[in-house]
Amino acid sequence: MKLKIPAILFLFISILACSKKETSDSKIFSNEWELVILDSIQIPTLERLELMAVHSEKDILLFSVSGQNNPLIIASGQGVVLNRLDVPEDSPTGFGGICSSAIFMGDTIVIQGSRGIYFYDLEFQFLSGFKRPYSPKGMIYMGFDHLKSSMTFLGPALVSFAGNPQTEYPPSDKLHYEEYNALDLIPLNNMDFQPILPLDSKSRFIQSGEAFNFIALSFDLNESKLTYAHQLDTILFDVDLMDPNLTQRPVGIPFDEFIMTKGFPYGGRQDYDAPTDLPGNINSIFKVNDMDLILYTSGLRLENFPPQELERSRYGKNIDQLNPQKWMVRTNQIKFSQPKLSSKNYRIVRVDSQNRIWAMQNVNELNEEPEVVTIYQLQLVKK
């Protein structure tokens, strides 16, 4: 997964001050779950691929290719590359050179670019494109699952997180938070980008009375039931998109530990030079059947950081070892499983319409560069 600010990075880490937030409206239960590998697909290539979407009915997968113009390929469930899209960034039939998210929708591929939404058929023939009514600012998130389709109170629609809300006020301005919207709701009948889901009164971005840069979120959908969380907060919000009021129902996540970040005063600016703790981060939320699979890191206290004199790559690996990714399962509104460490061998990136969990092999754990790209199919199993 990649981020762009405007250069592409692989992980967004906001180095801010921290505190700890307690949750009291949810509980840890003893039910145990396992992630089990069921199958794998190998694509013979030396290119760097990122899984963007899975078409369960047609048994095809969409990948983004790292490189100039951000090409896309479609591969079969047997690992055979079927089609490739490689168009210049400024092409009238292109998507702007940045595929931040993508989905299959019947016989159509829907791509979220930095400037809008673009439609192609399954052979990458351009169908149409719709520009956002607001400019991209700040962070552009690449490879995340930030585009969905759903039936809503406005009919069939796309649901999108584009990286920034529809406001002209900067994050240092209090009005930014009054106008903030978490997502865009885009009815397919008119492709009107409608801002939805303002900051809830229980959100720390309202309660703290402070400013924050880069308020990112993760979300997923099951039919019209949407669940989202801001990455630097400890609350899940449940919303039914068939409800015209889009009522948000907050549920605290009972993390084992989650270091909370401190913002900066309105009208001020964040001091990135001051040494601070590494905050906790909700990496992804995936709906699996009627459950939510939550991937997160707890953060790291400043006193536990590795020595600064270490080589950069080794320093980063040490940070990952000290702040490993974990996962937990919400089995109903307030019941959560015990946290577990994520596997170092793969990264979970998607869940398809058949509730199969898809993961990319972590090549950093291999002794040599592989000549194939390996994708795993996983299943969530109760012990």
C-alpha positions as CSV (number, residue, x, y, z in Angstrom):
1,M,0.0,0.0,0.0
2,K,1.3,3.4,-0.8
3,L,0.8,7.0,0.1
4,K,1.7,10.2,-1.8
5,I,2.4,13.6,-0.3
6,P,3.0,14.3,-3.1
7,A,5.8,11.7,-3.4
8,I,4.7,8.0,-2.9
9,L,5.5,6.5,0.5
10,F,4.6,3.1,1.8
11,L,3.4,4.0,5.2
12,F,2.0,7.2,6.8
13,I,3.4,7.8,10.2
14,S,2.4,11.0,12.0
15,I,5.0,11.8,14.6
16,L,3.0,13.6,17.3
17,A,2.7,13.8,21.1
18,C,0.5,11.2,22.7
19,S,-1.8,10.1,25.5
20,K,-3.9,7.0,26.2
21,K,-7.7,6.8,25.8
22,E,-9.9,4.3,27.6
23,T,-12.9,2.6,26.0
24,S,-15.8,1.4,28.2
25,D,-18.7,0.6,25.9
26,S,-17.2,-2.7,24.5
27,K,-15.8,-5.9,25.8
28,I,-13.1,-8.4,25.1
29,F,-14.5,-12.0,25.0
30,S,-12.5,-15.2,25.1
31,N,-13.6,-16.5,21.7
32,E,-10.5,-17.2,19.6
33,W,-10.1,-16.9,15.9
34,E,-7.4,-18.0,13.5
35,L,-6.4,-16.8,10.0
36,V,-5.8,-19.9,7.9
37,I,-4.3,-20.0,4.4
38,L,-6.5,-21.8,2.0
39,D,-4.9,-21.3,-1.4
40,S,-2.4,-19.1,-3.3
41,I,-1.9,-17.6,-6.7
42,Q,1.5,-17.0,-8.3
43,I,2.0,-14.5,-11.1
44,P,5.4,-14.9,-12.9
45,T,6.7,-11.3,-13.0
46,L,9.5,-9.2,-11.6
47,E,7.3,-6.1,-11.5
48,R,6.0,-4.9,-8.2
49,L,2.2,-5.5,-8.0
50,E,-0.4,-4.4,-5.5
51,L,-3.8,-6.2,-5.4
52,M,-6.6,-3.6,-5.9
53,A,-9.8,-5.6,-6.5
54,V,-11.1,-9.2,-6.9
55,H,-14.0,-10.2,-9.1
56,S,-15.2,-13.4,-7.4
57,E,-17.8,-14.3,-10.1
58,K,-15.4,-14.0,-13.0
59,D,-12.4,-15.3,-11.1
60,I,-10.1,-12.3,-12.1
61,L,-8.0,-9.9,-10.1
62,L,-7.0,-6.3,-10.7
63,F,-3.4,-5.2,-9.8
64,S,-1.7,-1.9,-9.8
65,V,1.9,-2.0,-11.1
66,S,4.6,0.2,-9.5
67,G,6.2,2.4,-12.1
68,Q,5.7,5.2,-14.5
69,N,2.0,5.9,-15.3
70,N,1.0,3.4,-12.6
71,P,-0.1,0.7,-15.1
72,L,-2.9,-1.8,-14.2
73,I,-3.2,-5.5,-15.1
74,I,-6.0,-8.0,-14.9
75,A,-4.9,-11.6,-14.1
76,S,-6.9,-14.8,-13.9
77,G,-7.3,-16.9,-10.8
78,Q,-4.6,-19.1,-12.3
79,G,-2.1,-16.3,-12.4
80,V,-2.2,-15.6,-16.1
81,V,-2.1,-11.9,-17.1
82,L,-5.1,-11.2,-19.4
83,N,-5.0,-7.5,-20.0
84,R,-2.8,-4.5,-19.3
85,L,-3.6,-0.7,-19.2
86,D,-0.6,1.6,-19.6
87,V,-1.6,5.1,-20.6
88,P,0.2,8.5,-20.0
89,E,-0.9,10.5,-17.0
90,D,-2.3,13.3,-19.2
91,S,-4.2,10.9,-21.6
92,P,-7.9,11.8,-22.1
93,T,-8.6,8.1,-21.6
94,G,-6.4,7.7,-18.6
95,F,-7.0,8.0,-14.9
96,G,-4.4,10.7,-14.1
97,G,-1.5,8.3,-13.4
98,I,-2.6,7.5,-9.9
99,C,-4.9,4.6,-9.0
100,S,-5.6,5.1,-5.4
101,S,-8.4,2.5,-5.2
102,A,-10.5,0.4,-7.6
103,I,-13.4,-2.0,-7.7
104,F,-15.1,-4.4,-10.1
105,M,-18.8,-3.6,-10.6
106,G,-20.3,-6.2,-12.9
107,D,-18.6,-5.9,-16.3
108,T,-17.0,-2.6,-15.3
109,I,-13.8,-1.5,-13.6
110,V,-14.2,1.7,-11.5
111,I,-10.9,3.4,-10.7
112,Q,-10.4,6.2,-8.2
113,G,-7.7,8.6,-9.3
114,S,-6.4,11.7,-7.6
115,R,-8.8,13.9,-9.5
116,G,-11.9,11.8,-10.0
117,I,-13.6,8.5,-10.8
118,Y,-13.0,6.6,-14.1
119,F,-14.9,3.7,-15.7
120,Y,-13.4,1.0,-18.0
121,D,-14.7,-2.3,-19.3
122,L,-12.9,-5.5,-18.5
123,E,-10.6,-5.1,-21.5
124,F,-9.6,-1.6,-20.3
125,Q,-11.6,0.2,-22.9
126,F,-12.3,3.7,-21.5
127,L,-16.0,4.3,-20.8
128,S,-16.3,7.6,-18.9
129,G,-14.7,9.8,-16.3
130,F,-16.0,12.3,-13.7
131,K,-13.8,14.9,-12.0
132,R,-14.2,15.7,-8.3
133,P,-15.7,19.1,-7.6
134,Y,-12.9,19.9,-5.2
135,S,-9.2,19.9,-5.5
136,P,-7.0,17.1,-4.0
137,K,-5.0,18.5,-1.1
138,G,-2.5,16.9,1.3
139,M,-2.2,13.1,1.3
140,I,-3.1,10.8,-1.6
141,Y,-3.6,7.3,-0.4
142,M,-2.6,4.6,-2.8
143,G,-3.5,0.9,-2.6
144,F,-6.0,1.2,0.2
145,D,-9.5,-0.1,0.0
146,H,-11.1,3.4,-0.2
147,L,-13.7,2.9,-2.9
148,K,-16.9,0.8,-2.5
149,S,-20.3,0.4,-4.2
150,S,-23.5,0.1,-2.3
151,M,-27.3,0.4,-2.4
152,T,-28.1,3.6,-0.5
153,F,-31.1,5.8,0.3
154,L,-30.3,7.6,-2.9
155,G,-30.1,4.4,-4.9
156,P,-27.0,2.6,-6.2
157,A,-23.9,4.7,-5.3
158,L,-20.2,4.7,-4.9
159,V,-18.7,5.5,-1.5
160,S,-15.2,7.1,-1.6
161,F,-12.5,8.3,0.7
162,A,-10.3,10.6,-1.4
163,G,-7.9,11.7,1.3
164,N,-9.3,15.1,2.3
165,P,-12.7,16.6,3.1
166,Q,-14.7,19.0,1.0
167,T,-13.7,22.1,2.7
168,E,-11.4,25.0,1.8
169,Y,-10.4,25.6,5.4
170,P,-6.9,24.3,6.4
171,P,-6.5,21.7,9.2
172,S,-5.2,24.5,11.5
173,D,-8.6,26.3,11.3
174,K,-11.4,25.3,13.6
175,L,-13.9,25.6,10.7
176,H,-12.1,22.7,9.0
177,Y,-13.6,20.4,11.7
178,E,-17.1,22.0,11.5
179,E,-17.2,21.3,7.7
180,Y,-15.3,18.0,7.8
181,N,-16.9,15.0,6.0
182,A,-15.5,11.5,6.3
183,L,-16.6,10.2,2.9
184,D,-18.2,11.1,-0.4
185,L,-21.5,9.5,-1.5
186,I,-21.7,9.4,-5.3
187,P,-25.0,8.3,-6.7
188,L,-24.5,6.5,-10.0
189,N,-27.4,8.2,-11.7
190,N,-25.8,11.7,-11.5
191,M,-22.2,11.2,-10.2
192,D,-22.7,14.0,-7.8
193,F,-20.0,14.0,-5.1
194,Q,-22.0,14.5,-1.9
195,P,-20.1,14.9,1.4
196,I,-21.4,12.7,4.2
197,L,-20.6,11.8,7.8
198,P,-19.4,14.9,9.7
199,L,-17.2,14.4,12.7
200,D,-19.3,12.9,15.5
201,S,-19.4,14.5,19.0
202,K,-17.6,11.5,20.4
203,S,-14.7,11.8,18.0
204,R,-11.4,12.9,19.5
205,F,-11.1,15.4,16.7
206,I,-14.0,17.2,18.2
207,Q,-13.6,16.5,21.9
208,S,-9.9,17.5,22.1
209,G,-10.4,21.0,20.8
210,E,-7.1,20.7,18.9
211,A,-6.0,20.7,15.3
212,F,-4.7,17.6,13.4
213,N,-3.0,17.1,10.1
214,F,-4.0,14.2,7.8
215,I,-7.2,12.8,9.4
216,A,-7.3,9.5,7.5
217,L,-9.8,6.7,7.9
218,S,-10.5,3.1,7.0
219,F,-14.0,1.8,6.1
220,D,-15.8,-1.2,4.7
221,L,-19.3,-2.1,3.6
222,N,-21.5,-5.2,3.8
223,E,-24.6,-4.4,1.7
224,S,-25.7,-1.0,3.1
225,K,-24.0,-1.5,6.5
226,L,-20.9,0.7,6.7
227,T,-18.3,0.7,9.4
228,Y,-15.5,3.2,9.6
229,A,-12.8,4.5,12.0
230,H,-10.3,7.3,11.9
231,Q,-6.9,5.8,12.0
232,L,-5.7,7.7,15.0
233,D,-8.8,7.2,17.1
234,T,-10.2,4.3,19.1
235,I,-13.9,4.4,18.0
236,L,-15.8,2.5,15.3
237,F,-18.8,4.2,13.7
238,D,-21.6,2.1,12.3
239,V,-23.9,3.7,9.6
240,D,-26.7,2.3,7.6
241,L,-26.6,3.9,4.1
242,M,-30.3,3.2,3.6
243,D,-31.0,5.6,6.5
244,P,-31.5,9.1,5.0
245,N,-30.3,10.6,8.3
246,L,-27.1,8.5,8.1
247,T,-27.1,8.2,11.9
248,Q,-23.7,7.3,13.3
249,R,-23.5,4.8,16.1
250,P,-20.1,4.9,17.9
251,V,-18.5,1.9,19.5
252,G,-15.3,2.0,21.5
253,I,-12.6,-0.5,20.5
254,P,-11.0,-2.3,23.5
255,F,-7.4,-2.2,22.3
256,D,-4.8,-3.8,24.5
257,E,-2.8,-0.6,24.0
258,F,-3.2,2.3,21.7
259,I,-1.0,5.4,22.0
260,M,-3.1,8.5,21.2
261,T,-1.6,11.5,19.5
262,K,-1.8,15.1,20.7
263,G,-2.7,17.8,18.2
264,F,-1.7,21.4,18.0
265,P,-3.6,24.7,18.8
266,Y,-5.9,26.1,16.2
267,G,-4.1,28.7,14.2
268,G,-0.7,27.0,14.9
269,R,1.3,24.4,13.3
270,Q,2.6,20.9,14.2
271,D,6.2,20.7,15.4
272,Y,7.6,17.7,13.5
273,D,11.1,18.3,14.8
274,A,10.3,17.5,18.4
275,P,11.0,13.9,19.4
276,T,7.7,12.2,20.3
277,D,6.1,8.8,20.7
278,L,4.9,6.9,17.7
279,P,1.1,6.9,17.7
280,G,-1.2,3.9,17.4
281,N,-2.8,3.4,14.0
282,I,-5.9,1.6,12.7
283,N,-4.5,0.3,9.4
284,S,-7.6,-1.4,7.9
285,I,-11.1,-2.5,8.6
286,F,-12.5,-5.5,6.6
287,K,-16.0,-6.9,6.8
288,V,-16.0,-10.7,6.8
289,N,-19.6,-12.0,6.8
290,D,-21.2,-10.1,9.7
291,M,-17.9,-9.5,11.5
292,D,-15.3,-6.8,11.3
293,L,-11.6,-7.7,11.0
294,I,-9.5,-4.8,12.4
295,L,-5.8,-4.5,11.7
296,Y,-3.8,-2.0,13.8
297,T,-0.6,-1.1,15.5
298,S,-0.4,0.1,19.2
299,G,2.3,2.6,18.7
300,L,5.7,2.9,20.4
301,R,6.9,5.0,23.4
302,L,9.8,7.3,22.7
303,E,11.9,5.6,25.4
304,N,11.6,2.3,23.6
305,F,12.8,3.5,20.2
306,P,15.9,1.8,18.8
307,P,19.2,3.7,18.8
308,Q,19.2,6.6,16.3
309,E,22.7,5.7,15.0
310,L,21.4,2.5,13.3
311,E,21.4,2.3,9.5
312,R,18.1,3.6,8.1
313,S,16.8,0.3,6.8
314,R,17.7,-1.5,10.0
315,Y,16.2,1.2,12.1
316,G,12.9,0.8,10.2
317,K,12.9,-2.9,10.7
318,N,13.5,-2.5,14.4
319,I,10.6,-0.1,14.6
320,D,8.4,-2.7,12.9
321,Q,9.5,-5.4,15.3
322,L,8.9,-3.2,18.3
323,N,5.5,-2.0,17.0
324,P,4.1,-5.0,15.2
325,Q,0.7,-5.1,13.4
326,K,-2.1,-6.9,15.3
327,W,-5.6,-8.0,14.5
328,M,-8.8,-8.5,16.3
329,V,-12.4,-9.4,15.4
330,R,-15.6,-7.7,16.3
331,T,-18.2,-10.4,16.3
332,N,-21.2,-8.2,17.1
333,Q,-21.7,-4.6,18.0
334,I,-19.8,-4.7,21.4
335,K,-18.0,-8.1,21.4
336,F,-14.4,-8.3,20.4
337,S,-11.8,-11.1,20.3
338,Q,-8.4,-11.1,21.9
339,P,-5.8,-9.3,19.8
340,K,-3.3,-11.4,17.9
341,L,-0.1,-10.6,16.1
342,S,-0.3,-10.4,12.3
343,S,1.8,-12.8,10.3
344,K,5.1,-11.4,9.0
345,N,4.7,-13.5,5.8
346,Y,1.8,-11.6,4.3
347,R,-0.2,-8.3,4.3
348,I,-4.0,-8.6,4.3
349,V,-5.3,-6.2,1.6
350,R,-8.8,-7.1,0.5
351,V,-11.9,-9.2,1.2
352,D,-14.1,-10.2,-1.8
353,S,-17.8,-10.6,-2.2
354,Q,-17.5,-14.3,-1.1
355,N,-15.8,-13.2,2.1
356,R,-12.5,-14.6,1.1
357,I,-9.6,-12.7,2.6
358,W,-6.7,-11.8,0.2
359,A,-3.2,-11.1,1.2
360,M,0.1,-10.1,-0.6
361,Q,3.3,-12.0,0.3
362,N,5.7,-9.9,2.3
363,V,8.8,-10.1,0.1
364,N,10.8,-8.3,2.8
365,E,10.8,-11.6,4.8
366,L,12.4,-13.5,1.9
367,N,16.2,-14.1,1.6
368,E,16.2,-13.2,-2.1
369,E,14.0,-11.3,-4.6
370,P,11.3,-13.7,-5.9
371,E,10.6,-14.2,-9.6
372,V,6.8,-14.5,-8.9
373,V,4.2,-12.4,-7.1
374,T,2.4,-14.5,-4.6
375,I,-1.2,-13.8,-3.4
376,Y,-2.8,-15.8,-0.6
377,Q,-6.4,-16.7,0.1
378,L,-7.2,-16.7,3.8
379,Q,-10.2,-17.7,5.9
380,L,-11.2,-16.5,9.3
381,V,-11.8,-19.7,11.4
382,K,-13.2,-19.9,15.0
383,K,-11.2,-22.4,17.1
